[in-house]
Amino acid sequence: MTIEALCERLGLSKGSFYHHFKGMAGFRTALLEHFEERETRAFVAAVEALPLTGGAERLWALAEAVAADEAHDTLEPQVRVWASRDPVAREHLERVDRRRLEYLREQCRLVTQDADLADDVATTIYLVVVGASHVVPQVLVRDQVRLWDRLAGRSRHDLARRAPPPGGTPPRRRPARAATTAAAPPRGCAR
């Protein structure tokens, strides 16, 4: 993309573009910062502003907020492709990924005292969300939330099973990955 083509598309003069962004590098940086604000900080701030006390409630609120954001389906994969080719975009995206994973881990750790399990669940949720945008055809956010719901239902079962007894200490070993335990149904579904 050239400055001239961008200005023509937006109906701006090149002078106003340079006044505001100081060139294409400044525009790209502003675009990446806008992405970080819109697709990470704004979601976290919106969830944190809600009167929720538990990690599970915050995770559901986050999932619902992301699902309601129709632009996420197209923005996320485009920025990831850009970051695969551009070191500045990669640096911004690495920061976004770190912050998102940190937030998911914080919420999962509110659900269980088993930090390893909480981190595994948070990482798996994030991998589902990020990976879903690269599958062809793309898995839409509303379908990702449904998958997240199923994963979290299974995770809730594991987290509850691994919770320490009142006054007890949390288990230290990683959970067994038993295939015999049925996952909890998605919200709104009966067994």
N, C-alpha and C positions, 0 to 999 in steps of 0.2 A: 504494500500500500504506500502511496506517495502522499506527501502533504497536499499537493495540488488536487489530487483525486479526493482526498478526505475533505478538504475545504469546499470543493465543488459539491460534494454530496450533502454536506451540512449547511451549505449556503453561507459560508464564512469567507472572509478575505484571508489571504496568507498572512497579512500583517497582524490581524487579530489572533490568528493561530500562534504566531511567534510571540506575540505579547503575552498570551496566556501560558503557553507550554514551553517556550524557549527552544523549540525544535522537536523533531520526531522522538528523540530519546526521552525528553520530558513528557511527551504525550503518552508514550508506552509506560513509563513509570507511573503516571497518574492513572492510567487504565488498570494497571496491576494493583495499585493501592485501592482503587475503587472496587475491584473484584474482591480483594481481601476484606474490605469493610462490609460490602454487601453480602458476600457469601460465607463469611465466618463471624466477624465481630458483631454484626447486626443480629444474627441468629442467637448467638450466645447472650447478648444483652437482652434480647426479647425474652428468652427463657428465664434468665436470672431476674427479670423484673416481675415475673409471675409469682403469686404467693404459693410456691411449691417448696416442700421441705425435703423430699426424698429424691435420690438419684434416679429411680425408676420413673417417677413422675416427670422429671426434667428430660429424661431420654425420650419419653413419649411426646412431650411438648415440642422438643427439637424435631422429632420425626414429622410431626404434623406441620410444623412451620416450613420445613424443607419441602414437604409434599405440596404445600400451598403455593410455592414459588415456581411458577411455570417456566421462568427463564433459566432455572437451574439445569434443566434437561439439555439445553444447548450451550450455556456458558461453560460449565465445568469441563466437558470434553475438549472444547476449543482451547481453553487456557492450558489444559494438560498437553495438547499437541504442540502448542506454542512453546511451552516450557521444555519440551523434548528437543527443541532446536535452538533455544536462546538461553544463554547463561543467566541473564538478568531475570527473565521470566521464571527460570528454574529456581533461582534463589528465593523469589517471592513465593512460589508454590511450595517450596520446602518449608518455609515459615508457616504458611497456611496449613499444611499437613501436620506439622508439629503441634500447632495450636489446637486444631480439631481433635487430634488424637489425645492430647493432654486433657481437653474438656471431657471427652468420652470416658477416659480412664478415671477422671475425678468422679464422674457420676456413677460409674460402675463400682468404684471403691466405696461409695456411700451405701451400696446394696450389700456388699460382702466385705468381710475383713480379710479375705484371701486375695492378696494383691495380685498374685500370679493369675488367678482365675479372672479377676476383674480386668486386668490388662489384656488377657487373651480374648475375652468377650468384646472389649472395646475395639481391639485391633480387627477382629473378625467383622464386626459391624461396619467399620470403616472400609475394609477391603471389599465388602459386598457393595457398599454405596459407590465407591470409586470404580471398581471393576464393572459394575452394571452400566456405566456410561460408555464403556468401550466395546460392549457386545453389539454385534450387528444381527438383527435390528436392536437398537438401543432399548434397554429396560427403563421404562419411564419411572420417575420418582415415586408416583403413587404405587407402582408395583414393587419398587424397592422397599417402600414402607411396609407393604404386606409381608415381604420376605424378612425384613427386619423384625416385624412382629412375631413371626414364627421362630426366628432365631432367638429373640429375646424371651419368648415363652419357654423355650428349651433352656435358655440361660437362667431364667428365673427359677426353674426347677432345680438346676444345678446349684445356683447360688443359695437357695433355701436349704437344700440338702447339706451344703457345706457350711452353713451359718453356725457359729459357735453356740453352745448352750448358754442360757443366761448366767452371767458371771464366769463363764468358761473362757478358754483361750481358743483362738481360731486354729483350724487345722493347718499344718505346715506343708503337707505334700500336695502335689498337683492332683486334680481329680482324674479318676479313671474315665475313659471315654467309652462308656457302656452303650451299646446299640440297642439294648433291650428296654430301656426306659422310654416311654412315649413322651413326645414333646407336648407342652400345653397347647391347646388350640389358640388360634389368633383371637384377638379381642372380638367380641360379638359373635363368636361361633361356639356352639355347644358340642360336646362330645357325642 
